Amino acid sequence: MLSTLHARLGLSQAFTLDTLARCLTCKTPQATSKNNRPLALLGQSLLQHQISRHILRKHPRLPQAVVRATERSYIGSRSLAPLSQGWGVEVGSPTEAQSQGKLIFARHTEDKDMAGIYTSDAHTAVVRAIIGGIALHDGEEAARAFIQKHILSRSLPIEQTFKLTEPQRSLSLLCEREGLPAPINRLIAETGRKTNSPVFVVGVYSGSDKLGEGQGASLREAEYLAQTAALKGWMMFEDPRHAGDTSVLIDSGDIFA
């Protein structure tokens, strides 16, 4: 089992089977010292740094709240646990030998005197520990390449993490900050105003530039969607200097509610 997982993940010879067995062992009464916690902490630190760097490079205008939500989407339990399961990591019992190549952990119970964790958290720790093990045996660059291949290669709908409660106010503040003309809503088209199913198309403009467009069953809805589209378009801007240093790409301040 260990050798199969080792080959499946393409781990190097420097990454020993003993280290892999440790990555699969969470802290239990039977494994108080030789467990995956130190490696998982190292892996989590590398994950946090690389994911944050990746997001800020690609979308330097994102508000911090959206950056944090995107980070959780990449490296939270809901993302990492299925990854471990997809690798074929099987759950064993706390008393099984590490050499069996199964995930060993004390399951969460309602008994407060019995320390334990959820299965998803155990799988998450495995992914983090393996990344930490790669960094330990093969170096940080190898760990970054592993993160890129297995985690950053996935496409996440970042725009779904936006929660814009006052897009009109936010857009006005943005235009003021950037020295642009104040945004103005303009009705582009409409149909069925006096029917049960009207459709309105509204554009929001800054001077002669259209910032966003929205379509809705009422003018207010169309205006809201147009303002939201304008804000998302600005915040989702992808910097062409993606390969540059993030320290010069971080946008100044967040003004969004």
Phi, psi and omega in degrees: 000313180297314181294326179294314178295321179301314180290322182298323181273354180067035180287151183283168177294333179293333178277098188286162177294330177296319178293320179296320177298322178293323178299333182268004184244107175278166182293124178224171175302334179271345183226072183276339182244309183272071179233182188271002186302311181299318180292323180294322178296319177295315180297320179296320179297316178295318178300311183302314183293313184290321180294315179299316181297317180298314182295315182290330175291313186285319182230076186293348182263000183295137173296154183300325180297322179288322177300314181295319179295323179291321176302315180297326179294328180278317193238012175280173181299325181295339180261315186282326181299313176298331178296313177299317179295324178292336176285351180092018178288120182260149181275130175249190178260156182301340183264356180289152178288146180299331183293349180286345176075028179245161180285121183247125178197159176271121184289148177293136176227171178282349180284113183294341180275351181250103181290136179196171180228164178283155181301319181298322179291325178294316178296322178297318179297326179298312181299313180297319181293321179296319176297318177297321178295321178296317179298321182292316186269326187243352178102163185294324181296322178294321178295321179295321178296322178295316178298317180299317184289316189262339186240307183285346179288345179280146179263124180248137177283080184302325184299340180286347180273353181288139172227090184261103184275331181226071185297326181296314179296315181298319181292322177297317178295322179297312180298320178296317181295323182271002179072031181257157176300149181301140181292142180229133177275135179227134177284120181269318181200159176205158176207143176067035183304323184259018178252182179280349182225066178287156177226128178239137176242120184239139173246146175250128188239148169241103189067233178266357183269127176276121183271330182192164181220144179218150179235131182207174181277356176216162178298319181297317179295316180297320178296316180300314182293324178294316179295320178296318179298321179296315180295316180296320179299321179288315183288330181273007176309132179257119183287128179293345178270038184309329183276000183279184180283128182295338184295337180259004184250352182287124183288151184279111171076154176237133184241009189266141181281000000 
